[in-house]
């Protein structure tokens, strides 16, 4: 039998699979009141056609020879055919041949063909229609285009959410009300050193230090009972426990989400090891800056002089002239390096002058530490500009490369202010001037050009 006739064969086989006693059971209301089976002509009666045409689902009636006997308006609209164009045709013209027919008579994921030869996904359901001349088949056909479109949208949305979930740099993990881990992302695996399979279905306390597990379980239960109480760990230093047993500081944000008829908690976990280290370094630096300023104040009281900058305790530009007179007598290898600290005025406007001054002191100490020659001298010239007088046994491009490398390093400062804390990136630019056989006036003019340019950019 040809491919085109396979659907007809299956339809007829489906009609023939209904046993006489079953057919009788479906068409006889009682043994006492037996009614005759309807004839094929009854299908074309006004009463039947009225009910048949009013069904919003596409319906097609197929006779015992596998030919279409009737269709309703919904089928006409679906396939773009008029009713008289259907009659006598086989259903294979619009629905592809079937390899097999399920026992329930429902065939899903078919491809149907309209009159204009456009295809669309369809589902067909076959049902028996007993007549006095044998069992006909009534087929209901559903256009799945919209359903498939929605399924695609849902799948794409799910894939997008999953991609965002997995790509997040912040660790994300969900637990149910009992504290059992349900979902986690790659960042959690990376933070705690576990494979996903090792955490799914485990209690959340597996990543909590042993000494904190009981308290943590109580806090989680309290958060589920009253999720708007406060963020978990507010005001506390929380720790996470890796698979190898090591502990590290973390921040945890919690949200409760309603999924179906239950609540789940979504935890956002951030490793704050670097932040803690910066806070400790910043605290140590603050102590050093305070001590430095106290010593500077005490020194100025004992021997007040305009040659020393009160903020950084560096020599001023007045001292530069004196040191230049000494050094310029032997100009070989003598260089002047002009450093400018960027965006100090912006930081002053945002965080206040006190914090801006601390940042400037921090930058000056960094610059001083980058100088390694025994005779190297550093001066605060004006505002955010510092000048170094150094000797190097190298050509100017080498010296410039050396200085640029030192200034190109990532320089961070943790600012504590009324609005919270912020990590400030400090940028230092440097220009190297070769001082040999150049008058001091020319060097000063070059320095003032850098100062003027810094004023416009800071």
ABEGO torsion letter per residue (X at the ends): XBAAAAAAAAAAAAAAABBAAAAAAAABABAABBBBBBBAAAAABAAAAAAAAABABBBBBBBAAGBBABBBAAAAAAAGBBAAAABGBBAAAABBBBABBBAAGBBBGBBBBBAAGBBBBBBBBBBBBBBAAEBBBBBBBBBAAAAAAAAAAAAAAAAAAAAAAAABABBBBBBBAAGBBABBBAAAAAAAGBBAAAABGBBAAAABBAAAAAAAAAAAAAAAABAAABBBGBGBBBBBBBAAGBBBBBBBBBBBBBBEABBBBBBBBBBAAAAAAAAAAAAAAAAAAAAAAAAAAAAAAABBBAABBAAAGBBBAAAAAAAAAAAAABABGBBBBBBBBBGAAAAAAAAEAAAAAAAAAAAAAAAAAABABAABBBBBABEABBBBBBBBBBBAAAAAAAAAAAAABBBBBBBBBAAEBBBBBBBBBBBBBBABGBBAAAAAAAAAAAAAAAAAAX
